[in-house]
């Protein structure tokens, strides 16, 4: 097993373990997160990561770009772990709320932005 795979597993498990601490702040956010906000959050994450990492590709710094792609991939995996546990707990409680899928939307936006960056740079 490669170091990259080990880091991905650690990131996923860390996200799953820290879910209660992450959900506390999301549930109490003001203004509260609504269903309509989730699409904007996902698209905003994708665009933001594409712009930030796109500048590394524009200036031709491929080594740093590769490093940041891997770093943000681990962050996306972490957020997916948090979101997975939150979504499963929402299913168990029969109460899927916007905060239950917030981190999955952030993770999917980051993954989309990373994919777009990797395709274009």
For each residue, the residues with C-beta under 8 A, 3 or more apart:
1: 5 6
2: 5 6
3: 6 7
4: 7 8 70
5: 1 2 8 9
6: 1 2 3 9 10
7: 3 4 10 11 74
8: 4 5 11 12 73 74 77
9: 5 6 12 13
10: 6 7 13 14
11: 7 8 14 15 74 75 77 78 81
12: 8 9 15 16 77 78 80 81
13: 9 10 16 17 81
14: 10 11 17 18 78 81
15: 11 12 18 19 77 78 79 80 81 82 83 84 85 103
16: 12 13 19 81 82 84 85
17: 13 14
18: 14 15 21 22 82
19: 15 16 22 23 81 82 85 86 89
20: 23 24
21: 18 24 25
22: 18 19 25 26 82 86 103
23: 19 20 26 27 82 86 99
24: 20 21 27 28
25: 21 22 28 29
26: 22 23 29 33 99 102 103
27: 23 24 99
28: 24 25
29: 25 26 32 33 99
30:
31:
32: 29 98
33: 26 29 37 38 41 98 99 102
34: 37 38 98
35: 38 98
36: 39 40
37: 33 34 40 41 98
38: 33 34 35 41 42 98 101 102 105
39: 36 42 43 105
40: 36 37 43 44
41: 33 37 38 44 45 102 105 106 109
42: 38 39 45 46 105 106 108 109 112
43: 39 40 46 47 109
44: 40 41 47 48 109
45: 41 42 48 49 105 106 108 109 110 112 113
46: 42 43 49 50 109 110 112 113 116
47: 43 44 50 51 113
48: 44 45 51 52 113
49: 45 46 52 53 72 109 110 113 114 117
50: 46 47 53 54 113 116 117
51: 47 48 54 55
52: 48 49 55 56 68
53: 49 50 56 57 65 68 69 72 113 114 117 121
54: 50 51 57 58 117 120 121
55: 51 52 58 59
56: 52 53 59 61 64 65 68 121
57: 53 54 60 61 62 65 117 120 121
58: 54 55 121
59: 55 56
60: 57
61: 56 57 64 65
62: 57 65 66 121
63: 66 67
64: 56 61 67 68
65: 53 56 57 61 62 68 69 117 121
66: 62 63 69 70
67: 63 64 70 71
68: 52 53 56 64 65 71 72
69: 53 65 66 72 73 114 117 118
70: 4 66 67 73 74
71: 67 68 74 75
72: 49 53 68 69 75 76 110 113 114
73: 8 69 70 76 77 111 114
74: 7 8 11 70 71 77 78
75: 11 71 72 78 79 110
76: 72 73 79 80 107 110 111 114
77: 8 11 12 15 73 74 80 81 107
78: 11 12 14 15 74 75 81 82
79: 15 75 76 82 83 103 104 106 107 110
80: 12 15 76 77 83 84 103 104 107
81: 11 12 13 14 15 16 19 77 78 84 85
82: 15 16 18 19 22 23 78 79 85 86 103
83: 15 79 80 86 87 101 102 103 104 105 106 107
84: 15 16 80 81 87 88 104
85: 15 16 19 81 82 88 89
86: 19 22 23 82 83 89 90 99 100 101 102 103 104
87: 83 84 90 91 96 100 101 104
88: 84 85 91 92
89: 19 85 86 92 93 100
90: 86 87 93 95 96 97 100 101
91: 87 88 94 96
92: 88 89
93: 89 90
94: 91
95: 90 100
96: 87 90 91 100 101
97: 90 100
98: 32 33 34 35 37 38 101 102
99: 23 26 27 29 33 86 102
100: 86 87 89 90 95 96 97
101: 38 83 86 87 90 96 98 104 105
102: 26 33 38 41 83 86 98 99 105 106
103: 15 22 26 79 80 82 83 86 106 107
104: 79 80 83 84 86 87 101 107 108
105: 38 39 41 42 45 83 101 102 108 109
106: 41 42 45 79 83 102 103 109 110
107: 76 77 79 80 83 103 104 110 111
108: 42 45 104 105 111 112
109: 41 42 43 44 45 46 49 105 106 112 113
110: 45 46 49 72 75 76 79 106 107 113 114
111: 73 76 107 108 114 115
112: 42 45 46 108 109 115 116
113: 45 46 47 48 49 50 53 72 109 110 116 117
114: 49 53 69 72 73 76 110 111 117 118
115: 111 112 118 119
116: 46 50 112 113 119 120
117: 49 50 53 54 57 65 69 113 114 120 121
118: 69 114 115 121
119: 115 116
120: 54 57 116 117
121: 53 54 56 57 58 62 65 117 118
